[in-house]
Amino acid sequence: MSKTKNFRSSLSMGVTIPSLIFIVGVCLASAIFPEAVNKILNDIKAFIFVNLNWVYVWSVTIFVLFLLFLMVSKFGDIKLGRNDSSPDYSFFSWISMLFAAGMGIGLMYFSVSEPMQHYTNEIFAKNSYVNAAKNAQLYTFFHWGIHAWAIYGLVGLALSYFAYRYKLPLSLRSCLYPLLKDRIQGNWGNAIDVFALCSTFFGITTTLGFGVVQVNSGLEILGIVPSTDFIYQVFIVVILVSISVFSATTGVDKGVRILSNINIGVVILLMVFVLFLGPTVYLIGSFTEGIGNYISNFFSLTFNTHVYEEESLPWFYNWTILYWAWWISWSPFVGLFIAKISKGRTIREFIAAVLILPSIFNFMWMSVFGNSAIWLDSHVAEGALSALATDPDSLMFRFLEYLPLTKLISFMVIGIIMIFFVTSADSGMFVMNSIATKNAKISPKWQIAGWGGLLAVLALFLLNAGGLEALQSMTLITALPFSLIILMMIFCLVKALSIDKKYYEQEFSVSTVPWSGKFWKERLKQIVNADARSDVDEFINQIAAEAIHELQQEFMMNGVEAKVTQGSEPKFVEIEIQYDLVNNFLYGIRRESREVPEYFQSEENLTDSGEGGAYFPLAYFGDARQGYDVRFFTREELIADILKHYERFVVIISEGKNEMFISSNANRRIR
């Protein structure tokens, strides 16, 4: 904590100052030179979308497949937290909060306009009404379904796992710990967090800007405000941001959770209204068919780059690639918020809930609103809604004019947009403050409110100057490098999960199985003192060699010829029984070494292993099975261990079904 003019602050200057410089600089440039900046950024965005769209396609595909693999794999049982931890929030509150943060205003803005724009697009319009309507629904499902939530889910999962399982800060830098190690605390970590903070700010600012315009348009249509002049947008922003600040400063447990629960209830009520006031049978049937169409086309949609359909490429760039870039650019914000509320969930529960439940709700929502609009346009409005397809700010409200209870539903829509605005803004303030403070546990309320004030000022500044489009382009451009960062997160997750699973499934050492309490003092001394090279050589020369020679003599007395071999580099001793028709039996012990981590060497309560390494005697076998450390074995225990392996060998060679593996002709002995 630092004090300046009696104000306490938890901000990390290494993250906050570079972020604010970049954010304010980009916003000023976008507002002062909107056309020039917009042209430059649009050119960069166009180059990326046209020439590097395959990066987005492959990245999102890998995200989806990786999460599906984790969900059904052995890693799915791992908890996001201690093994005995439990969730902080009820299932309903959890789903409500992640849904409100993840989609929010976009659902209201695009629920009618996107299906209608696909439906009227010339690449679909040339088909019959039925095919155009089906494709409109299919691609809307595609853009708002599992692929979108896989992006959010992967970032949220990585953050949750490393924060609650590895006890690292809830920060994007922590997701790369297996690669960067302690460097996450330095400049590399700061650079990642600066990137996340800027991306989050740009994404929220542009989305809130578009939300304000839609609210203003709806209020004008309802006659509450006379126009969409800037002064009314200022009024709307001031009211909504003030509510957002109040909600954010009361914390996730109160403001964000309560608003999210209220919003999901009102959203469901609105959807039910439209379902039963609109063409109900048509909507239920189209939803059912749409789900089947989505499932049957899932993989073709996933991998489709439209390279053979040149006339559809502009549509592909402006919709699918733009959406993938948009979701990726939003993933630091949504991922951090999802991670904050997901402690105690298992990986399988997390993925199943984040991928499937919001996707199904989105499908229902888009079917009810989008298909209602298409049906009304064709059967009632006579193309009037199609003509407004490119005016998403007012299209939702014009669509509602063709339903009963128009004013009531319109007010509900405005209310929902406002609540989505507040939940997006307050969770955004919370996340930005978390990034800027490196997840400080306590932050002053003025600091959280400051992020809300900055959002409001810059959003209004850009709205007035016409710089929102430039900022949107900037947001989409940042998605390219961040998609590569998410791919690195996958590598880090795989590495960490493998270690995690091995750690908790680690059995007692084979060498401890025959232990009794008879030699406990000697055992303890062996455990706390790492063996030097000379100690292991002494073990092999004395205990191991003596045991093997004694066993050789006993084999000879029982009519079995056994050969003993010893060597020095590496030090080893082995016993071998040779056969003509089957592979030989072999049991050996050799000196091996393992590196000891620095933290182990520097830990005061652990003994010094010396020179960063430790030596041990490793048992090995003729069939190349995994060996194990035998340094705790006594001479008698070592003889018993060799006999156990020999008994196993005799049983195996006595069974005819094993001929493929035991024949000396089919499978020469591996050493």
Beta strands, then each sheet from edge to edge (+ up, - down):
strand 1: 2-4
strand 2: 7-9
strand 3: 563-568
strand 4: 571-577
strand 5: 585-595
strand 6: 613-621
strand 7: 628-629
sheet 1: 1+ 2-
sheet 2: 3+ 4- 5+ 6- 7+
end
